[in-house]
Amino acid sequence: MSEKTAINIVLLILTIISVFCLSALLVTNLDKFEDKNSIFALINIGIFWKIYLGMKRYFLETDFGRIEPSGLKLLEFSLFRFF
């Protein structure tokens, strides 16, 4: 798998989660605003930063030559490893 395909998969996953979380936030806040409804926004922000920092770590590791560029490694760093 190439890096381009892996990046497209990661962005697709991020888009799906963002659409779900932000639409759920909008729907729950239309009834009445409560603090517990903002959990959807916090989930969205947390997942975004996890994916962003994972991708950043992957590209730093490939720039320093510690790992070989690979789409599967990119998916592993951005979706499964926690930093």
N, C-alpha and C positions, 0 to 999 in steps of 0.2 A: 504494500500500500504506500502511495506517495504522500509526501507532506501536505500537498494541496488537497488531496481527498480527505485526509485526517482533519485539516483545518475546517473544511466544509462540514464535516460531520459534527465537530465541536460547536461550530456556529449554529448549525441546525438544532442541536440539543439546547443550546443557550436560548435560541429564539423561541422554541416550544415552551421551555420553562418560564421564560419572561412573559409570553402571551398568557399562559395559564395563571401565573401568580398575579400579574397586574390586572387581568380581567376579574379575577376573584377578589382582589382588593377593591376594585371599582364597584362590583356588585354588592359586596358586604358593606361598603361605606354609603351606598345609596339608601339603605334602610335607615340606619342611624350610625353616626360615627362613634366608635368605641376604640379604645387602645388595643384591644385584642385583635381587631381586624387588621392592624398594621403588621401582623406576623407574616403576611404574604409578601409585603415589601421587604421585610428583613430576610426572608428566604431567598428572594430574588437577588438582593444585594450580596448575600453570602455566597450563593452559587456563582454569581458573576466574578467575584474576587477570587474564589477558589480556582475557577477556570483560567482567569487572567494570570494569576501568580504561577500556576502550573505551566502554562505556555511560556511565560517569561523565563522560568527556571529551565525548561527544556531548551530554549534557544540560547541561553547562557552556557549550558552544558555543551551544546554542539559547537558554539563559538570557541570555547576553550579546548575542544577536541577530546573531551572525556567520554562522549558517546557518539556513535555514528548516527547521522540523520536517518530517521525512519518514521513512517506514519504511525506504526504501532507504538513506538516509544512516545510520540507526541500525544496519542490518546491516553497512554498510561500516565504520563506526567500531568495532563490537564484534567483527567476525569477520576483517576483512582488513587494517586499519591497525594498525601497531605503534607504541606510544608508550614 
